[in-house]
């Protein structure tokens, strides 16, 4: 593949939490390892979040410091730009506005990761804009409901990709109305997560999540409401640790006293996620020190059977940590046996935990093999660029 100048359009600066940071770093490093000149750009009207002050802010200094540090650590020093287009004149770091406009004109492609960017006049100078959807179901339902604004936005992209690998198959119930959605998945640089250390004797199944995120991303379709939050799904399976005979741990911002007691009564250990979210390397250590991951999927993904799979769960797999997760239809494409086990019922949770316990080393090896085979960044991104015509 010939060397190209490629932009990753993301939101690490406006949402500087570890899970988001790793999601983008895998794109940056994977594309670099394919031999491309890779730039990170954040060009948005969103106010950045400052996790030290716990607030949205007009000040871009925290975002700029963080992006500069990430660029130094991961090989894109001097190839990044933060442009905050709010409150009058744009606020920039990394490049000035003339430099950013020149980059847009000169690049061969830009990946709009998670559809995170509005399409301003400068950005529309990019010759091949590629949409990468991480939350399947929402945009397809909006199109089916006749949302002309969403259709116009998507039509400005040269190619549409989705983590919903079942989108467009008979398993996915939402009509596509002529749009071509190509399947992809989260790229993972597996050697970032690889460890030769087995988990400690007291290691637990863990997971990390925002607790209650429903609201503006909930969506109504054909008389039903589909929720974006995981909280109700976790409550549905709250009895899993007690059933499996071992405690589980959840790093989340659970504040309701009644819900917290319900978890603790069912042998969950709850930890504050803030320190993990603030420091991306601590987040990685937390995953590598776990026994594995037990988690659920959002209501939208499970009921629509999108085939979605978590970028965080892929990191557990890359660390050789088995994953027990709720079925979204992904087992039609990979997993479902050793190393990556899916469930729909509590009985299936119990069976999965027993299987891993019976031969942990085998499931650990299988988890790492799945990550290398299906999520390795260079494989995933080479395929995406090829199918996007880059």
Buried (B, 14 or more C-beta within 10 A) or exposed (E): EEEBBBBBBBBBBBBBBBBBBBBBBBBBBBBBBBEBBBBBBBBBBBBBBBBEEEEEBEBBEBBBEBBBEBBEEBEBEEBBBBBBBEEEEBBBBBBEBEEBBEBBEBBBBBBBBBBBBEBBEBBEBBEBBBBBBBBBBBBBBBBBEEEEEBBEBBEEBBBBBBBBBBBBBEBBBBEBEEBEBBBBBBBBBBEBBBBEEEBEEEBBBBBBBBBBBBEEBBBEBEEEEBBBBBBEBBEEBBBBBBBBEBBBBBBBEBEEEEBEEBBEEBBBBBBEBEEBBBEBEEBBEBBBBBBBBBBBBBBBBBBBBBBBBBBBBBBBBBBBBBBBBBBBBBBBBBBEEBBBBBBEEBEBBBBBBEBBBEEBEBBBBBBBBBBBEBBBBBBBBBBBBEBBEB
